[in-house]
Amino acid sequence: MEVPLNIRVKETADETRERIARTAEELFRRMGFAKTAVADIAAELGMSAANVYRFFPSKTAIVSTICERSLLESEAEIAKVLGGAGSPQERIIGGYVAILRYHKENFLEERRVHDMVLVAMENNWDAIEAHKARISGMIAKVLDEGMESGIFVPHDARMASQIILGACVRYCHPVLVAQHIDEDLEAGLRASLIFILRSIEVERTPLP
């Protein structure tokens, strides 16, 4: 028996939250974060603002959900590169390049999203710190593999990973990337990582 087209399958609460968040993100990109009100999001969804507030207490809470999803998406891309083919050096460089490209492609090419990014960072510091810790852990694992294969000298992989992350913050922080968007950031990132990684290589290749 066919279900009539005018009968909508009931959503779960999680599905409704996700639909609200994705619609809000589209409006933030189209209109800008500051100019988008909860009433605009509700109207786009064909529901009342009160119904949106049942799932999110504020517009900032919606941004938090978007931020968390974006962080997980970026981590998945980075993990794919770090777990792929290539030397430890190539994979670490590729992982950081993936971070840089993610920020450029998903945030900075649409300047209206920049305000949303700032709000997300201000209100999701714990989530962002956890994200950084997971990235650092992924890099540390590749450094460990490099030591086990004799490519890197013995060292504290977690500490080295944190040092690398700190040294590359200019290429990983969306606000700093925005400030230097007209520069060749990818070339700068690659040069920085090659310089850093050579300091722990067992056999250092001549500088190009």
NUBAKOL-489958 format. One record per atom (N, C-alpha, C): residue number from 1; residue in one letter; atom name; x, y, z. Coordinates in Angstrom, 2 decimals. Atoms other than C-alpha are relative to their C-alpha. Last residue first. Example, Ala and Ser with C-alpha at 12.3 -4.5 7.8 and 13.67 -1.06 7.14 Angstrom:
<lumpas>
pos/code/site/east/north/up
2/S/N/-0.82/-1.19/-0.06
2/S/CA/13.67/-1.06/7.14
2/S/C/-0.77/1.09/0.73
1/A/N/0.89/-1.19/0.00
1/A/CA/12.30/-4.50/7.80
1/A/C/0.90/1.20/0.00
</lumpas>
This chain:
<lumpas>
pos/code/site/east/north/up
208/P/N/0.14/-0.22/1.45
208/P/CA/66.35/22.02/-1.75
208/P/C/0.53/1.38/-0.39
207/L/N/1.05/-0.99/0.26
207/L/CA/67.80/21.41/1.74
207/L/C/-0.08/0.25/-1.50
206/P/N/-0.46/-1.37/0.22
206/P/CA/69.94/18.27/1.85
206/P/C/-1.20/0.93/-0.26
205/T/N/-0.30/-0.26/1.42
205/T/CA/68.23/15.17/3.27
205/T/C/0.44/1.43/-0.17
204/R/N/0.56/-1.26/0.52
204/R/CA/68.48/14.49/6.97
204/R/C/0.42/0.19/-1.44
203/E/N/-0.87/-0.44/1.10
203/E/CA/69.02/10.88/7.92
203/E/C/-0.61/1.23/-0.64
202/V/N/-1.26/0.70/-0.24
202/V/CA/67.54/10.06/11.33
202/V/C/1.02/0.40/-1.06
201/E/N/-0.32/1.07/0.94
201/E/CA/64.83/12.71/10.89
201/E/C/1.35/-0.63/0.34
200/I/N/0.11/1.29/-0.67
200/I/CA/63.83/14.67/14.01
200/I/C/0.27/-1.18/-0.95
199/S/N/-0.72/-0.04/-1.27
199/S/CA/64.97/18.17/12.98
199/S/C/-0.08/-1.33/0.74
198/R/N/-1.42/0.33/0.23
198/R/CA/63.94/17.45/9.40
198/R/C/0.79/-0.03/1.31
197/L/N/-0.17/1.45/0.04
197/L/CA/60.34/17.38/10.58
197/L/C/1.44/-0.42/-0.25
196/I/N/0.19/0.60/-1.33
196/I/CA/60.39/21.03/11.63
196/I/C/0.31/-1.50/-0.03
195/F/N/-1.05/-0.49/-0.90
195/F/CA/61.88/22.39/8.38
195/F/C/-0.09/-0.68/1.36
194/I/N/-1.25/0.65/0.47
194/I/CA/59.61/20.24/6.18
194/I/C/1.15/0.38/0.94
193/L/N/0.02/1.39/-0.44
193/L/CA/56.64/21.37/8.30
193/L/C/1.25/-0.75/-0.44
192/S/N/-0.13/0.05/-1.46
192/S/CA/57.42/25.07/7.91
192/S/C/0.09/-1.45/0.48
191/A/N/-1.39/-0.35/-0.33
191/A/CA/58.04/24.79/4.14
191/A/C/0.23/-0.11/1.51
190/R/N/-0.88/1.10/0.40
190/R/CA/54.75/22.92/3.64
190/R/C/1.45/0.29/0.39
189/L/N/0.24/1.13/-0.89
189/L/CA/52.81/25.49/5.66
189/L/C/0.94/-1.15/-0.33
188/G/N/-0.58/-0.31/-1.30
188/G/CA/54.35/28.44/3.82
188/G/C/-0.14/-1.16/0.97
187/A/N/-1.46/0.07/0.17
187/A/CA/53.57/26.87/0.44
187/A/C/0.70/0.27/1.33
186/E/N/-0.37/1.41/0.14
186/E/CA/50.00/26.21/1.54
186/E/C/1.50/-0.15/-0.16
185/L/N/-0.06/0.67/-1.29
185/L/CA/49.58/29.74/2.84
185/L/C/0.45/-1.45/-0.11
184/D/N/-0.09/1.40/0.40
184/D/CA/50.43/31.46/-0.42
184/D/C/0.19/-0.83/1.27
183/E/N/-1.35/0.54/0.09
183/E/CA/49.24/34.82/0.88
183/E/C/-0.05/-1.46/-0.50
182/D/N/-0.57/-0.36/1.29
182/D/CA/45.90/36.48/0.11
182/D/C/1.43/-0.52/-0.18
181/I/N/0.60/0.79/1.08
181/I/CA/44.15/34.64/2.96
181/I/C/0.60/0.29/-1.37
180/H/N/-1.10/0.17/0.97
180/H/CA/46.50/36.02/5.59
180/H/C/-0.47/-0.73/-1.25
179/Q/N/-0.83/-1.21/0.03
179/Q/CA/43.92/37.47/7.99
179/Q/C/1.09/-0.06/-1.05
178/A/N/0.75/-1.09/0.64
178/A/CA/41.43/34.73/7.14
178/A/C/0.85/1.25/-0.14
177/V/N/0.01/0.32/1.44
177/V/CA/44.00/32.02/7.97
177/V/C/-0.72/1.12/-0.76
176/L/N/-1.33/-0.35/0.52
176/L/CA/44.53/33.73/11.31
176/L/C/0.11/-0.31/-1.48
175/V/N/-0.13/-1.46/-0.04
175/V/CA/40.79/33.63/12.03
175/V/C/1.34/0.44/-0.58
174/P/N/0.78/-0.64/1.07
174/P/CA/40.42/30.03/10.85
174/P/C/0.11/1.52/-0.02
173/H/N/0.98/-0.83/-0.69
173/H/CA/43.32/28.78/13.04
173/H/C/-0.79/0.79/-1.05
172/C/N/1.09/0.85/-0.50
172/C/CA/45.13/25.93/11.29
172/C/C/-1.12/0.80/0.66
171/Y/N/0.61/0.68/1.14
171/Y/CA/47.73/27.67/9.10
171/Y/C/-1.20/-0.86/0.39
170/R/N/0.35/-1.00/1.01
170/R/CA/48.83/30.25/11.67
170/R/C/-0.75/-0.62/-1.18
169/V/N/1.31/-0.57/-0.33
169/V/CA/48.69/27.51/14.31
169/V/C/-0.45/1.03/-1.03
168/C/N/0.79/-0.12/1.23
168/C/CA/51.53/25.65/12.59
168/C/C/-1.36/0.66/0.24
167/A/N/-0.79/-0.70/1.01
167/A/CA/54.16/26.05/15.31
167/A/C/-0.81/0.29/-1.26
166/G/N/-0.19/-1.40/-0.41
166/G/CA/51.65/25.17/18.01
166/G/C/0.74/0.81/-1.05
165/L/N/1.29/-0.67/0.07
165/L/CA/50.56/22.02/16.18
165/L/C/0.12/1.47/0.37
164/I/N/0.31/-0.21/1.41
164/I/CA/54.17/20.99/15.63
164/I/C/-1.31/0.77/-0.16
163/I/N/-0.91/-1.05/0.47
163/I/CA/54.98/21.49/19.31
163/I/C/-0.30/0.33/-1.46
162/Q/N/0.52/-1.27/-0.53
162/Q/CA/51.89/19.48/20.29
162/Q/C/0.86/1.18/-0.44
161/S/N/1.23/-0.31/0.72
161/S/CA/52.97/16.63/18.00
161/S/C/-0.59/1.33/0.46
160/A/N/-0.39/-0.49/1.32
160/A/CA/56.49/16.69/19.43
160/A/C/-1.23/0.41/-0.80
159/M/N/-0.56/-1.34/-0.18
159/M/CA/55.08/16.40/22.95
159/M/C/0.38/0.61/-1.35
158/R/N/1.11/-0.89/-0.35
158/R/CA/52.89/13.48/21.93
158/R/C/0.49/1.44/0.19
157/A/N/0.84/-0.30/1.16
157/A/CA/55.72/11.75/20.07
157/A/C/-1.12/0.98/0.33
156/D/N/1.35/0.07/-0.56
156/D/CA/58.22/11.96/22.93
156/D/C/-0.97/0.44/-1.10
155/H/N/0.44/-1.22/-0.66
155/H/CA/61.43/11.29/21.01
155/H/C/-1.39/-0.22/0.59
154/P/N/0.90/0.18/-1.14
154/P/CA/63.47/8.53/19.37
154/P/C/-0.34/1.34/0.67
153/V/N/-0.75/0.32/-1.21
153/V/CA/64.98/9.65/16.04
153/V/C/-0.98/-0.17/1.16
152/F/N/-0.18/-1.07/-0.97
152/F/CA/62.63/9.54/13.08
152/F/C/0.83/-0.48/1.18
151/I/N/-0.04/-1.25/0.76
151/I/CA/62.79/7.31/9.99
151/I/C/0.26/1.19/0.92
150/G/N/-1.35/-0.54/0.06
150/G/CA/63.72/4.14/11.88
150/G/C/0.14/1.28/-0.80
149/S/N/-0.60/0.37/1.28
149/S/CA/60.47/2.29/11.14
149/S/C/1.40/0.58/-0.19
148/E/N/-0.06/1.47/0.08
148/E/CA/59.36/2.36/14.78
148/E/C/0.68/-0.46/-1.29
147/M/N/-1.08/0.46/-0.89
147/M/CA/60.23/6.07/15.02
147/M/C/0.18/-1.51/-0.10
146/G/N/-1.28/-0.41/0.56
146/G/CA/58.14/6.91/11.96
146/G/C/1.17/-0.42/0.84
145/E/N/-0.27/0.91/1.12
145/E/CA/55.22/4.86/13.26
145/E/C/1.35/0.32/-0.63
144/D/N/-0.39/1.29/-0.58
144/D/CA/55.40/6.81/16.53
144/D/C/0.36/-1.00/-1.09
143/L/N/-1.38/-0.18/-0.48
143/L/CA/55.36/10.08/14.55
143/L/C/0.51/-1.30/0.63
142/V/N/-0.86/0.08/1.19
142/V/CA/52.27/8.83/12.72
142/V/C/1.46/0.19/0.39
141/K/N/0.00/1.39/0.47
141/K/CA/50.56/8.11/16.05
141/K/C/0.89/-0.17/-1.22
140/A/N/-0.92/0.74/-0.86
140/A/CA/51.57/11.52/17.38
140/A/C/0.10/-1.45/-0.43
139/I/N/-1.36/-0.32/0.46
139/I/CA/49.86/13.16/14.39
139/I/C/1.02/-0.80/0.81
138/M/N/-0.18/0.62/1.32
138/M/CA/46.58/11.41/15.22
138/M/C/1.42/0.20/-0.52
137/G/N/-0.15/1.43/-0.21
137/G/CA/46.90/12.37/18.90
137/G/C/0.20/-0.75/-1.31
136/S/N/-1.35/0.22/-0.53
136/S/CA/47.49/16.01/17.99
136/S/C/0.26/-1.48/0.22
135/I/N/-0.93/-0.19/1.14
135/I/CA/44.35/15.96/15.86
135/I/C/1.43/-0.28/0.44
134/R/N/0.15/1.17/0.87
134/R/CA/42.38/14.48/18.78
134/R/C/0.93/0.08/-1.21
133/A/N/-0.64/1.14/-0.67
133/A/CA/43.78/17.09/21.18
133/A/C/-0.11/-1.25/-0.87
132/K/N/-1.46/-0.16/0.13
132/K/CA/42.91/19.90/18.76
132/K/C/0.74/-1.19/0.61
131/H/N/-0.32/0.22/1.41
131/H/CA/39.32/18.63/18.54
131/H/C/1.51/0.08/-0.22
130/A/N/0.07/1.46/0.18
130/A/CA/39.08/18.42/22.34
130/A/C/0.36/-0.38/-1.43
129/E/N/-1.18/0.55/-0.67
129/E/CA/40.29/22.04/22.55
129/E/C/0.03/-1.53/-0.15
128/I/N/-1.14/-0.29/0.86
128/I/CA/37.68/23.01/19.96
128/I/C/1.29/-0.55/0.61
127/A/N/0.09/0.88/1.18
127/A/CA/34.89/21.26/21.87
127/A/C/1.20/0.21/-0.91
126/D/N/-0.29/1.37/-0.43
126/D/CA/35.99/22.95/25.12
126/D/C/-0.02/-0.97/-1.18
125/W/N/-1.43/0.15/-0.24
125/W/CA/36.16/26.35/23.43
125/W/C/0.36/-1.42/0.41
124/N/N/-0.25/1.44/0.07
124/N/CA/32.69/26.08/21.95
124/N/C/1.46/-0.32/0.29
123/N/N/0.96/0.73/-0.83
123/N/CA/31.20/29.51/22.68
123/N/C/0.21/-1.51/0.01
122/E/N/0.18/-0.62/-1.31
122/E/CA/33.95/31.85/21.48
122/E/C/-0.84/-0.86/0.94
121/M/N/-1.24/0.12/-0.75
121/M/CA/35.00/29.56/18.63
121/M/C/-0.14/0.56/1.41
120/A/N/-0.22/1.41/-0.32
120/A/CA/31.46/29.15/17.34
120/A/C/1.24/-0.17/0.86
119/V/N/0.95/0.35/-1.05
119/V/CA/30.81/32.89/17.53
119/V/C/0.23/-1.44/0.45
118/L/N/-0.43/-0.69/-1.21
118/L/CA/33.96/33.60/15.53
118/L/C/-0.90/-0.35/1.18
117/V/N/-1.19/0.69/-0.48
117/V/CA/33.05/30.97/12.94
117/V/C/0.47/0.61/1.31
116/M/N/0.45/1.24/-0.62
116/M/CA/29.56/32.43/12.58
116/M/C/1.18/-0.77/0.59
115/D/N/0.58/-0.36/-1.30
115/D/CA/31.05/35.85/11.94
115/D/C/-0.48/-1.24/0.75
114/H/N/-1.07/-0.33/-0.92
114/H/CA/33.23/34.34/9.19
114/H/C/-0.52/0.36/1.39
113/V/N/-0.09/1.05/-1.02
113/V/CA/30.32/32.65/7.45
113/V/C/1.00/0.38/1.08
112/R/N/1.12/-0.16/-0.93
112/R/CA/29.46/35.79/5.51
112/R/C/0.04/-1.02/1.13
111/R/N/-0.35/-0.90/-1.10
111/R/CA/32.96/35.68/3.99
111/R/C/-1.13/0.19/1.00
110/E/N/1.29/-0.66/-0.22
110/E/CA/32.12/32.64/1.91
110/E/C/0.18/0.89/1.22
109/E/N/0.46/-0.37/1.32
109/E/CA/35.47/31.49/0.50
109/E/C/-1.37/0.67/0.07
108/L/N/-0.53/-1.28/0.44
108/L/CA/36.75/31.69/4.05
108/L/C/-0.40/0.39/-1.41
107/F/N/0.30/-1.22/-0.73
107/F/CA/34.61/29.08/5.71
107/F/C/0.37/1.26/-0.76
106/N/N/1.29/0.03/-0.67
106/N/CA/34.29/25.77/3.93
106/N/C/-0.37/1.27/0.73
105/E/N/1.12/0.39/0.87
105/E/CA/37.00/26.00/1.28
105/E/C/-1.35/0.15/0.69
104/K/N/0.14/-0.90/1.16
104/K/CA/39.63/27.95/3.20
104/K/C/-1.27/-0.30/-0.79
103/H/N/0.38/-1.34/-0.46
103/H/CA/39.12/26.19/6.52
103/H/C/-0.22/0.95/-1.18
102/Y/N/1.35/0.09/-0.56
102/Y/CA/39.12/22.74/4.92
102/Y/C/-0.48/1.39/0.43
101/R/N/0.95/-0.04/1.11
101/R/CA/42.15/23.61/2.78
101/R/C/-1.45/-0.04/0.50
100/L/N/-0.02/-1.33/0.63
100/L/CA/44.20/24.45/5.85
100/L/C/-1.05/0.11/-1.10
99/I/N/0.59/-0.95/-0.96
99/I/CA/43.20/21.30/7.71
99/I/C/-0.11/1.37/-0.63
98/A/N/1.45/0.27/-0.02
98/A/CA/43.88/19.12/4.63
98/A/C/-0.71/0.94/0.97
97/V/N/0.53/-0.65/1.20
97/V/CA/47.31/20.76/4.27
97/V/C/-1.51/-0.20/-0.07
96/Y/N/0.09/-1.44/-0.29
96/Y/CA/47.98/19.75/7.86
96/Y/C/-0.53/0.78/-1.20
95/G/N/1.03/-0.23/-1.01
95/G/CA/47.16/16.13/7.12
95/G/C/-0.19/1.46/0.31
94/G/N/1.31/0.12/0.63
94/G/CA/49.17/16.12/3.90
94/G/C/-1.14/0.25/0.97
93/I/N/0.17/-1.20/0.80
93/I/CA/52.25/17.40/5.74
93/I/C/-1.38/-0.01/-0.66
92/I/N/0.17/-1.11/-0.95
92/I/CA/51.85/14.65/8.31
92/I/C/-0.23/1.30/-0.75
91/R/N/1.33/0.10/-0.59
91/R/CA/51.27/12.07/5.57
91/R/C/-0.27/1.11/1.00
90/E/N/1.00/-0.37/1.00
90/E/CA/54.29/13.15/3.55
90/E/C/-1.40/-0.02/0.58
89/Q/N/-0.11/-1.43/0.28
89/Q/CA/56.57/13.09/6.59
89/Q/C/-1.09/0.46/-0.97
88/P/N/0.56/-0.75/-1.12
88/P/CA/55.31/9.67/7.69
88/P/C/0.04/1.52/-0.24
87/S/N/-0.89/0.00/-1.16
87/S/CA/56.04/8.37/4.17
87/S/C/-0.66/0.74/1.16
86/G/N/-1.04/-1.01/-0.05
86/G/CA/53.17/7.78/1.77
86/G/C/0.86/-0.12/1.25
85/A/N/-1.32/0.40/0.48
85/A/CA/49.86/5.96/1.63
85/A/C/0.99/1.15/0.14
84/G/N/-0.17/0.40/1.39
84/G/CA/46.83/6.72/3.75
84/G/C/1.42/-0.40/-0.35
83/G/N/-0.01/1.45/0.07
83/G/CA/46.14/6.79/7.48
83/G/C/0.24/-0.54/-1.41
82/L/N/-1.04/0.51/-0.89
82/L/CA/47.14/10.42/7.89
82/L/C/0.09/-1.52/-0.04
81/V/N/-1.32/-0.33/0.55
81/V/CA/45.11/11.41/4.83
81/V/C/1.10/-0.62/0.85
80/K/N/-0.14/0.72/1.27
80/K/CA/41.93/9.60/5.91
80/K/C/1.39/0.24/-0.59
79/A/N/-0.31/1.38/-0.33
79/A/CA/42.32/10.85/9.48
79/A/C/0.24/-0.83/-1.26
78/I/N/-1.40/0.03/-0.46
78/I/CA/42.46/14.43/8.20
78/I/C/0.43/-1.44/0.29
77/E/N/-0.86/-0.23/1.16
77/E/CA/39.24/14.01/6.21
77/E/C/1.48/-0.11/0.38
76/A/N/0.12/1.17/0.86
76/A/CA/37.43/12.42/9.17
76/A/C/0.90/0.14/-1.23
75/E/N/-0.81/1.06/-0.58
75/E/CA/38.73/15.14/11.47
75/E/C/-0.03/-1.25/-0.87
74/S/N/-1.40/-0.30/0.31
74/S/CA/37.30/17.82/9.17
74/S/C/0.92/-1.09/0.54
73/E/N/-0.22/0.19/1.44
73/E/CA/33.87/16.23/9.28
73/E/C/1.45/0.23/-0.37
72/L/N/-0.02/1.45/0.24
72/L/CA/34.01/15.90/13.08
72/L/C/0.24/-0.30/-1.49
71/L/N/-1.24/0.53/-0.57
71/L/CA/34.94/19.57/13.45
71/L/C/0.13/-1.49/-0.29
70/S/N/-1.10/-0.40/0.89
70/S/CA/32.17/20.62/11.07
70/S/C/1.34/-0.55/0.49
69/R/N/0.07/0.83/1.20
69/R/CA/29.59/18.64/13.05
69/R/C/1.16/0.31/-0.94
68/E/N/-0.39/1.36/-0.37
68/E/CA/30.70/20.25/16.30
68/E/C/-0.03/-0.93/-1.21
67/C/N/-1.44/0.04/-0.28
67/C/CA/30.58/23.73/14.78
67/C/C/0.46/-1.42/0.29
66/I/N/-0.66/-0.09/1.30
66/I/CA/27.10/23.25/13.30
66/I/C/1.51/-0.14/0.17
65/T/N/0.24/1.27/0.68
65/T/CA/25.83/22.08/16.70
65/T/C/0.69/-0.03/-1.36
64/S/N/-0.80/1.01/-0.69
64/S/CA/27.44/25.06/18.42
64/S/C/-0.14/-1.36/-0.67
63/V/N/-1.38/-0.11/0.51
63/V/CA/25.97/27.39/15.80
63/V/C/0.89/-1.05/0.65
62/I/N/0.03/0.60/1.34
62/I/CA/22.50/26.14/16.72
62/I/C/1.41/0.02/-0.60
61/A/N/0.03/1.45/-0.20
61/A/CA/23.25/26.87/20.38
61/A/C/-0.05/-0.72/-1.35
60/T/N/-1.37/0.43/-0.30
60/T/CA/24.26/30.41/19.39
60/T/C/0.07/-1.51/0.19
59/K/N/-0.68/0.09/1.30
59/K/CA/20.85/30.90/17.78
59/K/C/1.44/-0.47/0.21
58/S/N/-0.44/-1.28/0.58
58/S/CA/19.31/30.14/21.16
58/S/C/0.63/-0.24/-1.37
57/P/N/0.37/-1.14/-0.85
57/P/CA/17.62/27.49/23.33
57/P/C/0.36/1.36/-0.60
56/F/N/-1.20/-0.82/-0.24
56/F/CA/17.73/24.90/20.52
56/F/C/-0.40/1.22/0.84
55/F/N/-1.17/0.81/0.29
55/F/CA/15.24/22.03/20.12
55/F/C/1.31/0.74/0.28
54/R/N/0.16/1.27/-0.70
54/R/CA/12.10/23.50/21.64
54/R/C/1.25/-0.86/-0.14
53/Y/N/-0.52/-0.14/-1.36
53/Y/CA/13.36/26.92/20.53
53/Y/C/-0.20/-1.27/0.84
52/V/N/-1.47/0.03/0.10
52/V/CA/12.80/25.87/16.91
52/V/C/0.61/0.04/1.39
51/N/N/-0.38/1.40/0.24
51/N/CA/9.19/25.06/17.78
51/N/C/1.51/-0.15/-0.15
50/A/N/0.12/0.72/-1.27
50/A/CA/8.72/28.48/19.35
50/A/C/0.40/-1.46/-0.17
49/A/N/-1.25/-0.24/-0.73
49/A/CA/10.04/30.06/16.15
49/A/C/-0.02/-0.76/1.32
48/S/N/-0.01/-1.19/-0.83
48/S/CA/7.10/28.42/14.36
48/S/C/1.36/0.16/0.68
47/M/N/0.42/0.24/-1.38
47/M/CA/7.50/25.96/11.53
47/M/C/0.05/1.29/0.79
46/G/N/1.45/0.13/-0.05
46/G/CA/7.73/26.08/7.74
46/G/C/-0.51/-0.36/1.38
45/L/N/0.37/1.39/-0.31
45/L/CA/11.45/25.33/7.74
45/L/C/-1.51/-0.22/0.00
44/E/N/-0.59/0.83/1.06
44/E/CA/12.42/28.60/6.03
44/E/C/-0.43/-1.46/0.16
43/A/N/0.78/-0.22/1.22
43/A/CA/10.03/30.43/8.34
43/A/C/0.49/-0.86/-1.14
42/A/N/1.29/0.65/-0.16
42/A/CA/11.66/28.88/11.42
42/A/C/-0.84/0.13/-1.27
41/I/N/-0.25/1.44/0.08
41/I/CA/15.14/29.86/10.27
41/I/C/-1.32/-0.76/0.06
40/D/N/-0.32/0.29/1.41
40/D/CA/13.99/33.42/9.60
40/D/C/0.21/-1.50/-0.20
39/A/N/1.26/-0.06/0.74
39/A/CA/12.31/33.57/13.03
39/A/C/0.22/-0.30/-1.48
38/V/N/0.64/1.31/-0.19
38/V/CA/15.59/32.40/14.61
38/V/C/-1.33/-0.04/-0.77
37/A/N/0.69/0.18/-1.28
37/A/CA/17.12/35.53/13.13
37/A/C/-0.59/-1.40/0.08
36/T/N/0.94/1.12/-0.03
36/T/CA/19.69/35.77/10.34
36/T/C/-0.58/-0.14/1.40
35/K/N/1.28/-0.40/0.59
35/K/CA/21.28/39.19/9.88
35/K/C/-1.06/-1.11/0.04
34/A/N/0.62/-1.10/-0.76
34/A/CA/24.18/38.57/12.28
34/A/C/-1.40/0.35/-0.50
33/F/N/0.45/0.42/-1.33
33/F/CA/25.03/35.16/10.82
33/F/C/-0.77/1.10/0.72
32/G/N/-0.93/-0.42/-1.03
32/G/CA/25.14/36.25/7.18
32/G/C/-0.55/-0.36/1.36
31/M/N/0.36/-1.31/-0.54
31/M/CA/22.32/36.14/4.65
31/M/C/1.05/0.57/0.96
30/R/N/0.70/-0.85/0.96
30/R/CA/23.23/33.25/2.34
30/R/C/-0.18/1.43/0.50
29/R/N/-0.85/-0.18/1.17
29/R/CA/25.87/31.44/4.39
29/R/C/-0.63/0.98/-0.99
28/F/N/-1.17/-0.75/-0.45
28/F/CA/23.95/31.95/7.64
28/F/C/0.92/0.29/-1.19
27/L/N/0.39/-1.41/-0.13
27/L/CA/20.79/30.86/5.84
27/L/C/1.17/0.86/0.45
26/E/N/0.25/-0.53/1.35
26/E/CA/22.37/27.59/4.68
26/E/C/-0.36/1.48/0.05
25/E/N/-1.30/-0.20/0.63
25/E/CA/23.74/26.99/8.18
25/E/C/-0.14/0.56/-1.41
24/A/N/-0.60/-1.20/-0.58
24/A/CA/20.29/27.54/9.68
24/A/C/1.35/0.29/-0.66
23/T/N/0.72/-1.15/0.58
23/T/CA/18.77/24.99/7.30
23/T/C/0.61/1.30/0.51
22/R/N/-0.43/-0.10/1.41
22/R/CA/21.45/22.46/8.27
22/R/C/-0.69/1.17/-0.69
21/A/N/-1.39/-0.44/0.07
21/A/CA/20.92/23.08/12.00
21/A/C/0.46/0.20/-1.44
20/I/N/-0.05/-1.41/-0.42
20/I/CA/17.12/22.87/11.78
20/I/C/1.42/0.53/-0.17
19/R/N/0.62/-0.77/1.09
19/R/CA/17.30/19.62/9.78
19/R/C/0.02/1.50/0.34
18/E/N/-0.94/-0.05/1.12
18/E/CA/19.78/18.17/12.28
18/E/C/-0.56/0.83/-1.15
17/R/N/-1.13/-0.86/-0.40
17/R/CA/17.57/19.06/15.23
17/R/C/0.97/0.16/-1.17
16/T/N/0.50/-1.38/0.05
16/T/CA/14.56/17.54/13.45
16/T/C/1.10/0.98/0.36
15/E/N/0.15/-0.36/1.42
15/E/CA/16.47/14.33/12.77
15/E/C/-0.50/1.43/-0.14
14/D/N/-1.34/-0.23/0.54
14/D/CA/17.58/14.14/16.40
14/D/C/-0.05/0.43/-1.47
13/A/N/-0.49/-1.28/-0.52
13/A/CA/14.01/14.61/17.62
13/A/C/1.38/0.32/-0.57
12/T/N/-0.44/0.12/-1.39
12/T/CA/12.83/11.76/15.37
12/T/C/0.50/1.38/0.43
11/E/N/-1.43/-0.04/-0.27
11/E/CA/10.93/12.68/12.26
11/E/C/0.27/-0.30/1.47
10/K/N/-0.38/-0.72/-1.22
10/K/CA/7.38/11.60/11.44
10/K/C/1.50/-0.10/0.25
9/V/N/-0.51/0.96/-0.96
9/V/CA/6.88/10.54/7.84
9/V/C/0.52/0.77/1.21
8/R/N/-1.43/-0.09/-0.25
8/R/CA/4.90/13.26/6.09
8/R/C/0.42/-1.03/1.06
7/I/N/-0.24/0.45/-1.37
7/I/CA/1.50/12.45/4.65
7/I/C/1.51/-0.05/0.23
6/N/N/0.21/-1.11/-0.91
6/N/CA/0.81/14.58/1.56
6/N/C/0.17/-0.39/1.47
5/L/N/-1.10/-0.96/0.04
5/L/CA/2.43/12.04/-0.73
5/L/C/-0.15/1.11/1.00
4/P/N/0.35/-1.23/0.71
4/P/CA/-0.03/9.32/0.31
4/P/C/1.13/1.02/0.10
3/V/N/0.27/-1.07/-0.97
3/V/CA/1.77/6.15/1.52
3/V/C/-0.32/1.26/-0.78
2/E/N/-0.81/-1.20/0.11
2/E/CA/1.42/3.35/-1.03
2/E/C/-0.40/1.01/1.07
1/M/N/0.85/-1.20/0.00
1/M/CA/0.00/0.00/0.00
1/M/C/0.87/1.23/0.00
</lumpas>
